């Protein structure tokens, strides 16, 4: 706005759009209820499980009032950082094994442990062999990367535990494993997405559809029927290629089926690999006939010509922006809440021809305020960190991604697939309705 100055550097919020690496590892542990995480570090206030438990996920069991917390720390002191932490780490790992007998343990070293050059790999390897509990060591050189990388590094370790053991069971195909969906919380959006992904593939003729992870224990995942096809939603980051190879299964890397066109392409791509093209076309025709009839009046009334800014991780960003354009929105700018990763980009010009948000949080607020003042921002699609930056503006907020501290689902509310289109449209329409009520209330108060 005229005369408004950027926040001085000394008062800048020390935060970028990307979420921290360890948050992703926490989210993966949250998704696999018989897995624990040991953080080899001091009692760090920044990396608390409370960022997820009770905030992002109302049903998380990362923390337990009886003390059975699934995120634990070694609580190192300064001397141990300098002289070594092997003894403290060993004791903590043995304590977790004795008390909880987990299916696996993820082990993460803090930056000071990594910088001091302590090699904890031998400790982890020896204890895993002696206890019989698989232990997954996160790579120390990646701790400055984003939460998506952290999630997939932890998931890669879990997938290694799903490789064939002993005599292989006969396939009962077609069996599809969908691997790499970023399942972060046990609420209705992630659980609903799992249900929708299964519904879509069963609708075209797949006999068994498994989503990994899906909130199930690791002990359950290790008993799944062998796959005929592994569908990778991680852009090749989570180790799904190696998983498919060791099962001698087909492999297909896809974008998220978010939106109408993306869901159609996703189904057709998988159907082609399974030889199910005809039933897939019949299923898609039935789905679209009902869905498009519902949307044909809604989209021009509520969405056409409206402007939106989208902030999402690198897997959501492109399909989400394209879906909003499908509905008739104009995408003013985009921002990525994760780094570019190994197989995708966080830049708007390569993702969809969109302008990019600044990366520093203080500058993002200023950008959004100016966009709203100039009529280029009606809807903000983002996580709760970005939404709360401009919570004082009269906008429609569609909170999506991590973290989602202000939007929660007690029933299945997917955002993927054809059902996800309905849910997102419903949320947007209701958002415009709530905003109209706010304007009406503000006008009535002004008349008093």
C-alpha positions, 0 to 999 in steps of 0.5 A: 500500500502507498507509504508502507515500508518493508519490515526492517531487517533487524525485525524480520521474522527469521523464517522462510516458506520451507518447513524444517527437515525434521518436521517431515520425519516426525510426520512419517513417524506420526503416520506409522503408529508402531514406529518411534523416533529418537532425536540425538540432541539436547532438549530443543524447543524448536523441534517439539512433537507439539508442532504436530500432536494436538495442533496439526493433528488432533488424533496424533499419538506422538505424545502420550499422557502416560509418558509413552511418547513416540518422539524422544530425545537423548537430552545431550549436554555440551560435554557430550557434544564435544566428547561423543554421545554414543553411550547416551544414544545407546541407553535411550535406544535400549530404553525404547526397545525395552519399554515399547518393543516398536516395529522400527526406530528412526534415529536423527542426529542434531546438527551439533552431533553431525558437525562434531563428526561423531559417527553414530552409524555403528551404534545404530547398526549394532543395536539393531542387530542385537535387539532385532528391532530395525533402526533407520538412520536419517542422513546427517548431511540433509538436516538443513533441507525441507520437511518433504525431504525429511519425510521421504528419507524416513519413508525410504527406510520404512520401504526397505523393510517392505522388501521380500522376505523368504518365499514370495507369495503368489500374486492375486492381481492386479495388486497396486501399491501407491507409495509416497503419498505424504500422509501426515495426520490421522484426520479426515483429509489424509484418511479420506485421500487414502479411501479415495485413491483406493476407490478410484483404482478399484473402480477401474478394476484393480483387485487390491489397492494399498497406500503406503503409508496410510496410517497402518502399523508397520507390522501390517504393511509387512504382510501386504500382498505382493504388488503387480504395479508400484505407483510413485507419488513422490517424484522418485524421492522415496525409494519406490523404484528400488521397491518395485525392482525387488518385487519384480513389479511394474513402476509408474511415477505420477503427479498427484490426482488433484483436480478433474483433468489430473484425476482423469490422466492419473487413472488412464496412465495406471489403466494403460499399465494394467491393461484396464483401459476399457473399464477405466473409460467407463468409470471415468465417464460415469464419474464425470457425468455426475461431477460436471453436472454439479459444477456447471452452475457453481463455478461461473457464479463463485469462482470465474475471474477471482484471483488466488495465491497458492502456497504449497509443497512441491508435490501439491503446488503444480496440480493445485494451481492447475485445478484452481485454474480449472475452476476459473480462478486467476493464479496471481502468484505461487510459493513453495513450502519446500525446496525443489527436491530431486525431481521437481521445481518450486519456481512458478515459471517452471511449474505453471507460468505463475509469478513467485512469492518472496521467500522471506515471511515478512516480505510475503505479508507485504506482498499479500497485502498489496495484492489484496489492495489492488484486487489481485487476491480473493482467495489464499490457499496455503498452510496455517503459517501463511494464512495467519500472516494475513488473518486480518484481511477479508479473504477466503482462506483454504488451509491445505498442507502442512501445517494445518492448525486451524482446519480439522476433519472429523470425517472423510474430506479428501482433496484428491480424486473426483471426491476431492474436487467436491470437497474443495469446491464445497470448502471454497463456496462456504468460504465465500459465504462466510466472508459475505456474512462477515461483510454484512456484520461489519456493515451493521456494526458501522451503522450503529 
